[in-house]
Amino acid sequence: MLLAPCAESATSYAEAELAGATLRIDFTRPIDPSRAAELSGWLRDVAASVADVSGRFPVPDVRVRIIESTRGDGTPISFGRVSRTDGLVVDLFVDPDRPVAEFYGDWEATHEFSHLLLPRIDVRQRWISEGFASYYQNVLMARAGHYEPLEAIDKLAQGFERGRASSPALSPNEAALAGLRRARYKIYWSGAAIALLADVELRQRSGDAESLDVVLDRFQRCCLPSGRRWSGRALFQQFDRLIEEPVFMPLYRRYADSPGFPDFEDALNNDIVEKKIFAVRTSTN
């Protein structure tokens, strides 16, 4: 449900509600109420796609700041970030005058909202937070009908190749310490590859009864919202407590401190990816 702005003149605030959560949307430049309603509807649909992972949004309340930015790169959203220092805040730097259809085709908001599926993670394992968000940005864009499944698979493959070429002498943990300037693609895409490996293994061994979606649902029920900062090891240990047999810590031990890049090819080519993980569920287009 959208709560329309009360004033008939330009507005700087709106709210959008979905199952168990409220988005509190601040526009740093007051805009026409009808335009505010369009952008609020888009944000609600993005949040709904994230809520579809577990059936509810991972946190009950989040502030979204729509910050005007027209850097001229041809995209409606130039940058996004999540802050957890004073409540949960998602900042999106957007060109508010672009057609709303372009926002639906852009992955940035889906990536930032996907960060909320996990708690705050130690910067030394930033590859988990950025990697899982990079994985789900493609999964959820496909499920919502904005990407064809094969298109989403191709986007993952391209990301993995960029990650493999990025700082190949570094492990994911070393890349996180080296920082985004030196090892950006290793940080973003090594974690995405590990998310894929876990998802495929869980689905394959359980006949689709378990999946990364299921793990995040169970984690949300037990552990979110969380005020603590989790190490990658502690997070993966908790994930393994929520499933029949460990998956996450074996992957951590194999890849977190190993140079190179996770072996993703067999998992990405598994029919489960196209037919199950990326299968369209809803369309908000």
PEVENZI-V48497 format. One record per residue. RES is the residue in three letters. PHI is phi in whole degrees, 0 to 359 (* if undefined). PSI is psi in whole degrees, -180 to 180 (none if undefined). OMEGA is omega in whole degrees, -180 to 180 (NA if undefined). Layout:
<<RES | PHI | PSI | OMEGA> <RES | PHI | PSI | OMEGA>>
This chain:
<<MET | * | 137 | 176> <LEU | 257 | 135 | 174> <LEU | 261 | 106 | -174> <ALA | 289 | 149 | 176> <PRO | 301 | 144 | -175> <CYS | 284 | -39 | -174> <ALA | 284 | 149 | 178> <GLU | 274 | -19 | 178> <SER | 276 | -171 | -179> <ALA | 303 | 144 | -177> <THR | 236 | 156 | 178> <SER | 237 | 9 | -177> <TYR | 210 | 143 | 174> <ALA | 207 | 165 | 175> <GLU | 231 | 150 | 174> <ALA | 225 | 133 | -179> <GLU | 246 | 143 | 171> <LEU | 217 | 178 | -171> <ALA | 310 | 109 | 173> <GLY | 76 | 12 | -176> <ALA | 209 | 154 | 176> <THR | 233 | 130 | 171> <LEU | 263 | 123 | 178> <ARG | 255 | 109 | -166> <ILE | 253 | 120 | 176> <ASP | 254 | 129 | 174> <PHE | 258 | 118 | -176> <THR | 289 | -22 | 170> <ARG | 244 | 118 | 179> <PRO | 307 | 136 | -178> <ILE | 229 | 168 | 179> <ASP | 301 | 137 | -178> <PRO | 304 | -36 | 180> <SER | 293 | -36 | 177> <ARG | 290 | -39 | 176> <ALA | 300 | -39 | 179> <ALA | 294 | -39 | 178> <GLU | 298 | -48 | -178> <LEU | 291 | -34 | 176> <SER | 294 | -38 | 177> <GLY | 296 | -40 | 176> <TRP | 298 | -46 | -180> <LEU | 297 | -38 | 177> <ARG | 297 | -40 | 180> <ASP | 293 | -38 | 176> <VAL | 298 | -47 | 179> <ALA | 298 | -37 | 179> <ALA | 296 | -35 | 178> <SER | 293 | -35 | 176> <VAL | 289 | -40 | 178> <ALA | 298 | -27 | -179> <ASP | 295 | -20 | 178> <VAL | 302 | -42 | -176> <SER | 236 | -3 | -177> <GLY | 96 | -3 | 177> <ARG | 202 | 157 | 179> <PHE | 290 | 143 | -172> <PRO | 293 | -19 | 179> <VAL | 226 | 151 | -175> <PRO | 281 | -19 | -173> <ASP | 208 | 131 | 178> <VAL | 214 | 140 | 176> <ARG | 265 | 134 | 178> <VAL | 240 | 124 | 178> <ARG | 254 | 122 | 177> <ILE | 262 | 108 | -173> <ILE | 252 | 125 | -176> <GLU | 294 | 132 | 177> <SER | 207 | 124 | 180> <THR | 233 | 68 | -177> <ARG | 281 | -6 | 172> <GLY | 76 | 32 | 179> <ASP | 263 | 7 | 176> <GLY | 86 | 6 | 179> <THR | 242 | 151 | 180> <PRO | 287 | -24 | -180> <ILE | 236 | 120 | -177> <SER | 268 | -22 | -175> <PHE | 193 | 153 | 174> <GLY | 213 | 158 | 178> <ARG | 200 | 158 | 176> <VAL | 242 | 133 | 176> <SER | 242 | 139 | 180> <ARG | 237 | 13 | -174> <THR | 283 | -33 | 180> <ASP | 224 | 72 | -171> <GLY | 78 | 177 | 180> <LEU | 271 | 124 | 179> <VAL | 229 | 129 | 173> <VAL | 251 | 118 | 176> <ASP | 261 | 130 | 175> <LEU | 234 | 122 | 180> <PHE | 266 | 110 | -168> <VAL | 231 | 160 | 166> <ASP | 265 | 100 | -172> <PRO | 292 | -11 | -178> <ASP | 266 | -3 | 178> <ARG | 288 | 151 | 178> <PRO | 303 | 141 | -176> <VAL | 298 | -29 | 179> <ALA | 300 | -32 | 179> <GLU | 292 | -32 | 178> <PHE | 294 | -39 | 179> <TYR | 296 | -29 | -180> <GLY | 272 | -1 | -178> <ASP | 262 | 138 | -174> <TRP | 272 | -12 | -168> <GLU | 300 | -46 | -178> <ALA | 294 | -38 | 177> <THR | 298 | -41 | 177> <HIS | 299 | -49 | -176> <GLU | 293 | -43 | 178> <PHE | 294 | -31 | 179> <SER | 294 | -24 | 175> <HIS | 302 | -29 | -175> <LEU | 286 | -10 | 175> <LEU | 291 | -20 | -179> <LEU | 241 | 157 | 174> <PRO | 282 | -179 | 173> <ARG | 295 | 131 | -176> <ILE | 243 | 143 | 179> <ASP | 308 | 137 | -178> <VAL | 301 | -24 | 179> <ARG | 290 | -15 | 173> <GLN | 238 | 39 | 180> <ARG | 301 | -24 | 179> <TRP | 298 | -23 | 177> <ILE | 285 | -51 | -177> <SER | 296 | -47 | 180> <GLU | 288 | -36 | -178> <GLY | 290 | -45 | 179> <PHE | 294 | -37 | 177> <ALA | 294 | -37 | 178> <SER | 292 | -38 | 176> <TYR | 296 | -51 | -175> <TYR | 288 | -24 | 176> <GLN | 300 | -37 | 179> <ASN | 281 | -42 | 178> <VAL | 302 | -49 | -173> <LEU | 285 | -33 | 174> <MET | 296 | -35 | 177> <ALA | 289 | -46 | -179> <ARG | 299 | -33 | 180> <ALA | 278 | -4 | 177> <GLY | 89 | 8 | 180> <HIS | 276 | -25 | 171> <TYR | 241 | 144 | 165> <GLU | 290 | 148 | -179> <PRO | 307 | -44 | -180> <LEU | 293 | -31 | 176> <GLU | 295 | -42 | 179> <ALA | 295 | -41 | 178> <ILE | 298 | -42 | 179> <ASP | 296 | -38 | 178> <LYS | 295 | -41 | 175> <LEU | 298 | -46 | -179> <ALA | 301 | -43 | 179> <GLN | 296 | -42 | 178> <GLY | 298 | -42 | 180> <PHE | 297 | -39 | 179> <GLU | 293 | -38 | 175> <ARG | 296 | -41 | 178> <GLY | 295 | -40 | -179> <ARG | 295 | -34 | -179> <ALA | 278 | -13 | -175> <SER | 271 | 119 | 176> <SER | 43 | 61 | -175> <PRO | 297 | -19 | 180> <ALA | 280 | -9 | -177> <LEU | 260 | 146 | 169> <SER | 279 | 167 | 175> <PRO | 304 | -43 | 179> <ASN | 296 | -40 | 178> <GLU | 293 | -37 | 179> <ALA | 297 | -40 | 179> <ALA | 299 | -40 | 178> <LEU | 288 | -32 | 179> <ALA | 291 | -30 | 175> <GLY | 98 | 167 | -174> <LEU | 294 | -34 | -177> <ARG | 297 | -34 | -177> <ARG | 266 | -33 | -169> <ALA | 219 | 39 | -175> <ARG | 306 | -52 | -173> <TYR | 288 | -31 | 174> <LYS | 296 | -41 | -179> <ILE | 295 | -48 | -175> <TYR | 288 | -40 | -167> <TRP | 259 | -19 | 174> <SER | 293 | -41 | 177> <GLY | 294 | -36 | 177> <ALA | 296 | -40 | 179> <ALA | 296 | -40 | 179> <ILE | 292 | -36 | 175> <ALA | 299 | -44 | 178> <LEU | 298 | -47 | -179> <LEU | 301 | -43 | 179> <ALA | 295 | -44 | -178> <ASP | 299 | -47 | -178> <VAL | 294 | -44 | -180> <GLU | 297 | -44 | 180> <LEU | 299 | -47 | -178> <ARG | 292 | -41 | -176> <GLN | 293 | -45 | -175> <ARG | 282 | -20 | -176> <SER | 252 | 3 | -175> <GLY | 65 | 35 | 178> <ASP | 76 | 8 | 177> <ALA | 286 | -29 | 175> <GLU | 243 | 152 | -179> <SER | 196 | 174 | 174> <LEU | 296 | -36 | 174> <ASP | 304 | -46 | -178> <VAL | 296 | -43 | 179> <VAL | 298 | -44 | -179> <LEU | 291 | -33 | 174> <ASP | 298 | -49 | -180> <ARG | 294 | -38 | 178> <PHE | 294 | -41 | 179> <GLN | 299 | -40 | -179> <ARG | 293 | -36 | -176> <CYS | 269 | -29 | -160> <CYS | 224 | -2 | 178> <LEU | 242 | 146 | -5> <PRO | 294 | 157 | -179> <SER | 230 | 131 | 178> <GLY | 270 | -4 | -177> <ARG | 266 | 162 | 172> <ARG | 262 | 122 | -176> <TRP | 267 | 138 | 166> <SER | 283 | 158 | 177> <GLY | 299 | -40 | 180> <ARG | 297 | -45 | -180> <ALA | 296 | -39 | 179> <LEU | 296 | -48 | -178> <PHE | 293 | -33 | 175> <GLN | 296 | -40 | 178> <GLN | 294 | -41 | 176> <PHE | 303 | -43 | -178> <ASP | 293 | -27 | 176> <ARG | 291 | -17 | -175> <LEU | 264 | 2 | -178> <ILE | 229 | 170 | -174> <GLU | 294 | -47 | -179> <GLU | 226 | 147 | -176> <PRO | 300 | 139 | 174> <VAL | 233 | -42 | -169> <PHE | 284 | -45 | 179> <MET | 293 | -36 | 172> <PRO | 301 | -39 | 177> <LEU | 292 | -40 | 178> <TYR | 299 | -49 | -179> <ARG | 296 | -32 | -178> <ARG | 284 | -37 | -168> <TYR | 242 | -27 | -169> <ALA | 299 | -36 | -178> <ASP | 246 | 19 | -179> <SER | 253 | 131 | 175> <PRO | 299 | 163 | 180> <GLY | 94 | -151 | -173> <PHE | 218 | 146 | 180> <PRO | 304 | 146 | 179> <ASP | 280 | 98 | -171> <PHE | 258 | -14 | -167> <GLU | 301 | -49 | -177> <ASP | 298 | -41 | 180> <ALA | 295 | -44 | -177> <LEU | 294 | -29 | 180> <ASN | 272 | -2 | 179> <ASN | 290 | 137 | -180> <ASP | 302 | -24 | 180> <ILE | 302 | -34 | -175> <VAL | 296 | -52 | -179> <GLU | 289 | -44 | -170> <LYS | 276 | -24 | -177> <LYS | 243 | -58 | -171> <ILE | 292 | -43 | -176> <PHE | 261 | 9 | -178> <ALA | 296 | 136 | -180> <VAL | 296 | 132 | 177> <ARG | 249 | -44 | 180> <THR | 220 | 168 | 173> <SER | 225 | 126 | 177> <THR | 247 | 18 | -177> <ASN | 273 | none | NA>>
